[in-house]
Amino acid sequence: MSQIHHEKDDSKGRYWMQVDGHLAELTYSRAGDSMIIIDHTDVPDALRGQGVGVRLVERAVADARQNGIRILPLCPFAKAQFQRHRDWQDVL
């Protein structure tokens, strides 16, 4: 599957990937140096059911662990994934 890219500046960021010509992304806002707020996940209909959105959230979780930051999932999709993946609770 496609590579996940990460772009960020001082206040916002996004994880994104291109799959079969379709763009999927997860966007977030920074809340200080120790937290990000996931505010939106967008996966085109053509990619639904392929685990693309979950991969984006997984990458955010992995980066949060690596950088010692917390995640506040306001996006309904990301929030649902955190409820399904109890092993991600350490970054909440």
DSSP file (Angstrom, degrees, kcal/mol; ACC not computed):
  #  RESIDUE AA STRUCTURE BP1 BP2  ACC     N-H-->O    O-->H-N    N-H-->O    O-->H-N    TCO  KAPPA ALPHA  PHI   PSI    X-CA   Y-CA   Z-CA
    1    1 A M              0   0    0      0, 0.0    18,-0.1     0, 0.0     0, 0.0   0.000 360.0 360.0 360.0 166.0    0.0    0.0    0.0
    2    2 A S        -     0   0    0      1,-0.1     2,-0.2    16,-0.1    17,-0.1  -0.111 360.0-100.2 -66.0 158.0    1.0    3.6   -0.4
    3    3 A Q        -     0   0    0     15,-0.1     2,-0.5     1,-0.0    15,-0.4  -0.515  30.8-125.7 -77.1 143.7    3.4    5.5    1.8
    4    4 A I        -     0   0    0     -2,-0.2     2,-0.3    13,-0.1    13,-0.2  -0.812  24.7-156.5 -92.3 129.8    2.0    7.9    4.4
    5    5 A H  E     -A   16   0A   0     11,-3.3    11,-2.2    -2,-0.5     2,-0.4  -0.748   1.0-153.3-104.1 152.6    3.4   11.5    4.2
    6    6 A H  E     +A   15   0A   0     -2,-0.3     2,-0.4     9,-0.2     9,-0.2  -0.993  13.6 176.6-131.1 126.7    3.4   14.0    7.1
    7    7 A E  E     +A   14   0A   0      7,-2.6     7,-2.8    -2,-0.4     2,-0.3  -0.976  11.4 161.9-125.7 142.0    3.4   17.7    6.8
    8    8 A K  E     -A   13   0A   0     -2,-0.4     5,-0.2     5,-0.3     2,-0.2  -0.995  17.6-176.3-155.5 157.3    3.3   20.2    9.6
    9    9 A D        -     0   0    0      3,-2.8    -2,-0.0    -2,-0.3     0, 0.0  -0.587  58.5 -66.5-132.4-159.2    4.0   23.8   10.6
   10   10 A D  S    S+     0   0    0     -2,-0.2     3,-0.1     1,-0.2    -2,-0.0   0.787 128.4  16.9 -67.1 -27.3    3.8   25.6   14.0
   11   11 A S  S    S+     0   0    0      1,-0.1    19,-3.1    18,-0.1     2,-0.3   0.647 123.1  29.9-121.7 -19.9    0.0   25.2   14.4
   12   12 A K  E     + B   0  29A   0     17,-0.3    -3,-2.8    24,-0.1     2,-0.3  -0.878  52.4 174.5-139.1 167.9   -1.3   22.5   12.1
   13   13 A G  E     -AB   8  28A   0     15,-2.2    15,-2.4    -2,-0.3     2,-0.3  -0.981   9.4-155.8-162.8 171.6   -0.4   19.3   10.4
   14   14 A R  E     -AB   7  27A   0     -7,-2.8    -7,-2.6    -2,-0.3     2,-0.4  -0.987  12.0-147.7-156.5 149.5   -1.7   16.5    8.3
   15   15 A Y  E     +AB   6  26A   0     11,-2.6    11,-2.7    -2,-0.3     2,-0.3  -0.947  33.9 169.5-109.5 136.9   -1.0   12.9    7.4
   16   16 A W  E     -AB   5  25A   0    -11,-2.2   -11,-3.3    -2,-0.4     2,-0.3  -0.989  18.7-173.2-149.5 157.2   -1.9   12.0    3.8
   17   17 A M  E     - B   0  24A   0      7,-2.3     7,-2.6    -2,-0.3     2,-0.5  -0.993  19.8-136.0-149.8 149.3   -1.5    9.2    1.3
   18   18 A Q  E     + B   0  23A   0    -15,-0.4     2,-0.5    -2,-0.3     5,-0.2  -0.928  24.8 178.8-106.8 123.0   -2.4    8.8   -2.4
   19   19 A V  E >   - B   0  22A   0      3,-2.9     3,-2.3    -2,-0.5    -2,-0.0  -0.981  69.9 -23.2-129.6 119.8   -4.0    5.5   -3.3
   20   20 A D  T 3  S-     0   0    0     -2,-0.5    -1,-0.1     1,-0.3     3,-0.1   0.860 128.2 -49.1  49.1  41.4   -5.0    4.7   -6.9
   21   21 A G  T 3  S+     0   0    0      1,-0.2     2,-0.4     0, 0.0    -1,-0.3   0.496 116.0 115.4  80.9   3.6   -5.2    8.4   -7.6
   22   22 A H  E <   -B   19   0A   0     -3,-2.3    -3,-2.9    22,-0.1     2,-0.5  -0.886  58.6-137.8-110.1 138.7   -7.3    9.2   -4.6
   23   23 A L  E     -B   18   0A   0     -2,-0.4     2,-0.4    -5,-0.2    -5,-0.2  -0.828  19.3-176.8 -97.1 125.9   -6.1   11.4   -1.7
   24   24 A A  E     +B   17   0A   0     -7,-2.6    -7,-2.3    -2,-0.5     2,-0.3  -0.956  13.1 173.8-116.6 140.7   -6.9   10.4    1.9
   25   25 A E  E     -BC  16  42A   0     17,-2.4    17,-3.4    -2,-0.4     2,-0.4  -0.989  29.7-155.3-149.1 157.2   -5.9   12.6    4.8
   26   26 A L  E     -BC  15  41A   0    -11,-2.7   -11,-2.6    -2,-0.3     2,-0.3  -1.000  23.1-162.1-126.8 127.4   -6.0   13.2    8.5
   27   27 A T  E     +BC  14  40A   0     13,-2.9    12,-1.8    -2,-0.4    13,-1.4  -0.822  10.4 176.9-113.2 153.2   -5.6   16.8    9.8
   28   28 A Y  E     -BC  13  38A   0    -15,-2.4   -15,-2.2    -2,-0.3     2,-0.4  -0.970  22.0-136.3-147.7 161.9   -4.8   18.0   13.2
   29   29 A S  E     -BC  12  37A   0      8,-2.0     8,-3.0    -2,-0.3     2,-0.4  -0.917  27.1-120.7-115.9 147.1   -4.1   21.2   15.2
   30   30 A R  E     - C   0  36A   0    -19,-3.1     2,-0.5    -2,-0.4     6,-0.2  -0.720  16.5-164.3 -87.6 137.0   -1.3   21.6   17.7
   31   31 A A    >   -     0   0    0      4,-3.1     3,-0.5    -2,-0.4     4,-0.3  -0.777  65.0 -54.8-118.1  82.9   -2.3   22.4   21.2
   32   32 A G  T 3  S-     0   0    0     -2,-0.5     3,-0.3     1,-0.2    -1,-0.2  -0.385  89.4 -53.1  76.7-161.4    1.1   23.6   22.7
   33   33 A D  T 3  S+     0   0    0      1,-0.2    -1,-0.2    -3,-0.1     3,-0.1   0.565 132.6  48.2 -88.9  -9.5    4.1   21.4   22.5
   34   34 A S  S <  S+     0   0    0     -3,-0.5    36,-2.7     1,-0.1     2,-0.3   0.350 104.9  47.5-119.1   7.6    2.6   18.3   24.1
   35   35 A M  E     - d   0  70A   0     -4,-0.3    -4,-3.1    -3,-0.3     2,-0.3  -0.999  49.0-163.7-150.9 145.0   -0.7   17.7   22.4
   36   36 A I  E     -Cd  30  71A   0     34,-2.3    36,-2.5    -2,-0.3     2,-0.6  -0.946  15.7-144.8-120.5 151.5   -2.3   17.4   18.9
   37   37 A I  E     -Cd  29  72A   0     -8,-3.0    -8,-2.0    -2,-0.3     2,-0.6  -0.950  11.1-144.7-116.0 110.2   -6.1   17.5   18.2
   38   38 A I  E     +Cd  28  73A   0     34,-1.4    37,-1.9    -2,-0.6    36,-1.7  -0.650  28.5 168.0 -74.6 117.4   -7.2   15.3   15.4
   39   39 A D  E     +     0   0A   0    -12,-1.8     2,-0.3    -2,-0.6   -11,-0.2   0.599  54.3  16.8-110.4 -14.2  -10.0   17.3   13.8
   40   40 A H  E     -C   27   0A   0    -13,-1.4   -13,-2.9    35,-0.1     2,-0.4  -0.955  45.6-172.1-162.4 138.7  -10.7   15.6   10.5
   41   41 A T  E     -C   26   0A   0     -2,-0.3     2,-0.5   -15,-0.2   -15,-0.2  -0.997  13.7-171.9-129.5 128.9  -10.2   12.4    8.6
   42   42 A D  E     +C   25   0A   0    -17,-3.4   -17,-2.4    -2,-0.4    -2,-0.0  -0.965  10.5 169.5-127.6 117.0  -11.2   12.2    4.9
   43   43 A V        -     0   0    0     -2,-0.5   -19,-0.1   -19,-0.2     5,-0.1  -0.987  35.2-122.3-124.2 119.3  -11.1    8.9    3.0
   44   44 A P    >>  -     0   0    0      0, 0.0     3,-2.1     0, 0.0     4,-0.7  -0.190  25.2-111.7 -58.8 151.6  -12.8    9.0   -0.5
   45   45 A D  G >4 S+     0   0    0      1,-0.3     3,-1.1     2,-0.2    -2,-0.0   0.842 116.0  63.9 -52.0 -36.7  -15.6    6.5   -1.1
   46   46 A A  G 34 S+     0   0    0      1,-0.3    -1,-0.3     3,-0.0   -24,-0.0   0.714 108.2  41.4 -63.4 -20.1  -13.4    4.6   -3.5
   47   47 A L  G X4>S+     0   0    0     -3,-2.1     3,-1.4     2,-0.0     5,-0.5   0.451  84.8 124.4-106.8  -2.8  -11.0    3.7   -0.7
   48   48 A R  T <<5S+     0   0    0     -3,-1.1    -3,-0.0    -4,-0.7     0, 0.0  -0.246  71.9  24.3 -61.4 145.7  -13.5    3.0    2.1
   49   49 A G  T 3 5S+     0   0    0      1,-0.0    -1,-0.2     0, 0.0    -4,-0.0   0.526  95.7  98.1  80.2   6.2  -13.3   -0.4    3.7
   50   50 A Q  T < 5S-     0   0    0     -3,-1.4    -2,-0.1     0, 0.0    -1,-0.0   0.360  97.2-110.1-106.5   3.4   -9.6   -0.8    2.8
   51   51 A G  T  >5S+     0   0    0     -4,-0.1     4,-2.0     3,-0.0     5,-0.1   0.622  77.6 130.9  81.2  12.2   -8.2    0.3    6.2
   52   52 A V  H  ><S+     0   0    0     -5,-0.5     4,-1.8     2,-0.2     5,-0.1   0.936  72.4  46.8 -65.9 -47.6   -6.8    3.6    4.8
   53   53 A G  H  > S+     0   0    0      1,-0.2     4,-2.0     2,-0.2    -1,-0.2   0.897 111.4  51.9 -61.9 -40.9   -8.2    5.8    7.6
   54   54 A V  H  > S+     0   0    0      1,-0.2     4,-2.9     2,-0.2    -1,-0.2   0.904 106.5  54.2 -62.8 -40.9   -7.0    3.4   10.3
   55   55 A R  H  X S+     0   0    0     -4,-2.0     4,-2.0     1,-0.2    -1,-0.2   0.889 107.1  51.3 -61.3 -38.4   -3.5    3.5    8.8
   56   56 A L  H  X S+     0   0    0     -4,-1.8     4,-1.9     2,-0.2    -1,-0.2   0.924 112.5  44.9 -64.6 -43.7   -3.5    7.3    9.0
   57   57 A V  H  X S+     0   0    0     -4,-2.0     4,-2.5     1,-0.2    -2,-0.2   0.907 110.5  55.1 -67.3 -40.3   -4.6    7.2   12.7
   58   58 A E  H  X S+     0   0    0     -4,-2.9     4,-2.7     1,-0.2    -1,-0.2   0.900 107.2  50.5 -57.6 -41.2   -2.1    4.5   13.5
   59   59 A R  H  X S+     0   0    0     -4,-2.0     4,-2.6     2,-0.2    -1,-0.2   0.909 109.1  50.6 -65.4 -41.4    0.7    6.7   12.1
   60   60 A A  H  X S+     0   0    0     -4,-1.9     4,-2.3     2,-0.2    -2,-0.2   0.909 111.6  48.9 -61.6 -40.9   -0.4    9.6   14.2
   61   61 A V  H  X S+     0   0    0     -4,-2.5     4,-2.5     2,-0.2    -2,-0.2   0.929 111.1  49.5 -63.3 -46.0   -0.4    7.3   17.3
   62   62 A A  H  X S+     0   0    0     -4,-2.7     4,-2.3     1,-0.2    -2,-0.2   0.917 113.0  46.4 -60.5 -44.1    3.1    6.0   16.4
   63   63 A D  H  X S+     0   0    0     -4,-2.6     4,-2.1     2,-0.2    -1,-0.2   0.885 110.5  53.3 -66.5 -38.0    4.5    9.5   16.0
   64   64 A A  H  X>S+     0   0    0     -4,-2.3     5,-2.2    -5,-0.2     4,-0.9   0.925 110.6  47.1 -62.3 -43.9    2.8   10.7   19.2
   65   65 A R  H ><5S+     0   0    0     -4,-2.5     3,-0.7     1,-0.2    -2,-0.2   0.935 112.6  49.3 -61.4 -46.0    4.5    7.8   21.1
   66   66 A Q  H 3<5S+     0   0    0     -4,-2.3    -1,-0.2     1,-0.2    -2,-0.2   0.847 118.5  38.8 -63.0 -35.0    7.8    8.6   19.5
   67   67 A N  H 3<5S-     0   0    0     -4,-2.1    -1,-0.2    -5,-0.1    -2,-0.2   0.394 108.5-118.5-100.3   2.1    7.6   12.3   20.3
   68   68 A G  T <<5 +     0   0    0     -4,-0.9     2,-0.3    -3,-0.7    -3,-0.2   0.872  66.8 134.0  66.5  38.3    6.0   12.0   23.8
   69   69 A I      < -     0   0    0     -5,-2.2   -34,-0.2    -6,-0.2     2,-0.2  -0.781  49.0-125.1-117.7 165.2    2.8   13.9   22.9
   70   70 A R  E     -d   35   0A   0    -36,-2.7   -34,-2.3    -2,-0.3     2,-0.4  -0.652  15.2-139.3-104.2 161.0   -0.8   13.3   23.6
   71   71 A I  E     -d   36   0A   0     20,-3.3   -34,-0.2    -2,-0.2   -36,-0.0  -0.983   7.9-165.4-124.2 132.6   -3.7   13.1   21.1
   72   72 A L  E     -d   37   0A   0    -36,-2.5   -34,-1.4    -2,-0.4     2,-1.1  -0.953  17.3-153.2-111.1 107.2   -7.2   14.5   21.6
   73   73 A P  E     +d   38   0A   0      0, 0.0   -34,-0.1     0, 0.0   -36,-0.1  -0.680  31.0 157.3 -87.6  96.7   -9.4   12.8   18.9
   74   74 A L        +     0   0    0    -36,-1.7   -35,-0.2    -2,-1.1   -37,-0.0   0.757  49.5  95.0 -85.6 -27.4  -12.3   15.2   18.1
   75   75 A C  S  > S-     0   0    0    -37,-1.9     4,-2.8    -3,-0.2     5,-0.2  -0.470  79.4-133.9 -62.7 129.2  -12.9   13.8   14.7
   76   76 A P  H  > S+     0   0    0      0, 0.0     4,-2.1     0, 0.0     5,-0.2   0.865 104.0  50.4 -57.0 -38.5  -15.7   11.1   15.0
   77   77 A F  H  > S+     0   0    0      2,-0.2     4,-2.0     1,-0.2     5,-0.2   0.957 113.4  44.0 -64.8 -49.5  -13.7    8.6   12.9
   78   78 A A  H  > S+     0   0    0      1,-0.2     4,-2.2     2,-0.2    -1,-0.2   0.903 112.4  53.3 -62.4 -40.9  -10.5    8.9   15.0
   79   79 A K  H  X S+     0   0    0     -4,-2.8     4,-1.6     1,-0.2    -1,-0.2   0.915 108.7  49.6 -60.2 -43.2  -12.5    8.9   18.2
   80   80 A A  H  X S+     0   0    0     -4,-2.1     4,-1.6    -5,-0.2    -1,-0.2   0.876 109.1  52.6 -63.8 -37.8  -14.2    5.6   17.1
   81   81 A Q  H  X S+     0   0    0     -4,-2.0     4,-2.1     1,-0.2    -1,-0.2   0.889 106.5  52.6 -66.9 -37.8  -10.8    4.1   16.3
   82   82 A F  H  < S+     0   0    0     -4,-2.2     6,-0.3     1,-0.2    -1,-0.2   0.862 108.4  51.4 -65.0 -34.0   -9.4    5.0   19.7
   83   83 A Q  H  < S+     0   0    0     -4,-1.6    -1,-0.2     1,-0.2    -2,-0.2   0.844 113.2  45.2 -69.6 -32.9  -12.4    3.2   21.3
   84   84 A R  H  < S+     0   0    0     -4,-1.6     2,-0.9     1,-0.2    -2,-0.2   0.801 109.9  56.7 -78.6 -30.6  -11.7    0.1   19.2
   85   85 A H    ><  +     0   0    0     -4,-2.1     3,-2.0     1,-0.2    -1,-0.2  -0.757  58.7 175.6-108.7  86.3   -8.0    0.1   19.8
   86   86 A R  G >  S+     0   0    0     -2,-0.9     3,-1.6     1,-0.3     4,-0.2   0.754  75.5  71.2 -61.5 -24.3   -7.5    0.0   23.6
   87   87 A D  G 3  S+     0   0    0      1,-0.3    -1,-0.3     2,-0.1     3,-0.3   0.516  90.8  61.0 -72.9  -2.3   -3.7   -0.3   23.0
   88   88 A W  G X  S+     0   0    0     -3,-2.0     3,-2.0    -6,-0.3     4,-0.3   0.448  72.6  99.1 -97.3  -2.3   -3.7    3.3   21.9
   89   89 A Q  G X   +     0   0    0     -3,-1.6     3,-1.3     1,-0.3    -1,-0.2   0.735  65.8  74.8 -60.1 -23.1   -5.0    4.6   25.3
   90   90 A D  G 3  S+     0   0    0     -3,-0.3    -1,-0.3     1,-0.3    -2,-0.1   0.699  97.0  47.2 -65.3 -18.2   -1.5    5.6   26.3
   91   91 A V  G <         0   0    0     -3,-2.0   -20,-3.3     1,-0.2    -1,-0.3   0.463 360.0 360.0-102.3  -1.0   -1.5    8.6   24.0
   92   92 A L    <         0   0    0     -3,-1.3    -1,-0.2    -4,-0.3    -2,-0.1   0.500 360.0 360.0 -73.1 360.0   -4.9    9.9   25.0
